[in-house]
Amino acid sequence: MRVADSQEYLQALLDAIRPGTDEVLAFYDHRVGVIGTDAKLMLMPWDDHLVHRGDGVFESLKFEGRKLYQLDAHIRRMKISCQAIHLEPPCSWGELAEAIVEVARAGNEPNGLVRVLLGRGPGGFGLDPYESPVQSMYVVAYRMHKRPEAAFEKGVSAMRTSIPAKQSWMATVKTTNYLPNVLMKREAVNNRVDFPFCYDDNGFLAEGATENVALVDDAGRLVIPEFTNALAGTTLMRAVDLVKGDMPIIFKGVTEDEVYTAREVMMVGTSFDAIGVVRYNNKPIFDARPGPVTKKIRALLQADLLKSGLVFYANERNHAPGSFHSRNGRAGRFCFQGGSMDTLVCHCFGYTRGDIERDALAHGRSTILEGIVAEKAAGGCQCAVKNPTGR
Ligand SMILES: Cc1ncc(COP(=O)(O)O)c(C=O)c1O
């Protein structure tokens, strides 16, 4: 083998085979500080402890119709994961949120998924986390392959996996140690089953490979396996919020017998919201059709995304963007609107009360307001004309 110089190596790298490039829409490596779209350049340093020790955490969130779903909830969970492994992002949480929005927007597709990875960072091949001077942050937007509508009508299958649920302290944190999850998924695929269910040491149902499970029992209650050996899903917790006035909900240890005798069994997770499990270990669940509660939860989650998803625009020229500066001093741009508090505050730039509150929470001051004030001073704000109340 020859030893190449940098230029030759770079060329060879670009020529190397790289499956999956069609899936990648845009990506951001915090060290680099700019967004890329050529997936061949989406590479991680081998000596990032995230890569060779699994010393990192992650989140996956989706956007549909250029609306990011549950950004706040994912960031909240990521903070918890970070605390559990004594990690901090290399920038503020506000900047991390903005990077997610920016990368999703740069992907230039209305629908997709965003993966955020926070790692201990490059620095060596040891174990000692203090070997890495600066944490790493990688954000990628990639294509989402939605299940066909027929799958939601027909329902899916599930099986008990031979892989035990992770220990509580690992299962409740979204770390990059997903080997058990991978093996569960592999087992299901090899058995031509859609989803694997894992159980904890006490024989209680924990979760799927990357989804939560919920049941509807004979009494019509939504039964959720306690999150003792499972990740608290952002989707399931949002579903709980959305149905809590309509039906009794209980969190409890769930045995395999309860799965067999449930009225409904559903998988709940970011990419598909909720889908009915109609066969478990080759046996039908109730009438082997997706049930009404599953369908209702899916519809509520879909409506919720439309109502509360964080809007990002495809074309920056049509909507004046804000800007952010990462800690390495490089500037990024963002433009967003929406959120649960969707009263428009600035009619020129489309900012809502919720945007400004989130921005203030994330930054300790409102960078949006500062931007609007600066634009106003430069004569760029026409809220007095555009806002019917003349604000
Ligand atoms: C192990 C595990 N359980 C449950 C979930 C569901 O969480 P969410 O609803 O936030 O997608 C995930 C998500 O990826 C997961 O990895």
The ligand as an ORCA input file, in Angstrom:
! r2SCAN-3c Opt
* xyz 0 1
  C     -34.786      2.751     22.537
  C     -35.832      3.715     22.119
  N     -37.046      3.652     22.703
  C     -38.039      4.491     22.344
  C     -37.852      5.435     21.357
  C     -38.987      6.343     20.962
  O     -38.677      7.679     21.242
  P     -39.237      8.889     20.375
  O     -40.710      8.851     20.500
  O     -38.639     10.096     21.000
  O     -38.811      8.651     18.976
  C     -36.605      5.539     20.743
  C     -36.367      6.554     19.717
  O     -35.472      6.527     18.941
  C     -35.572      4.666     21.128
  O     -34.359      4.723     20.560
*
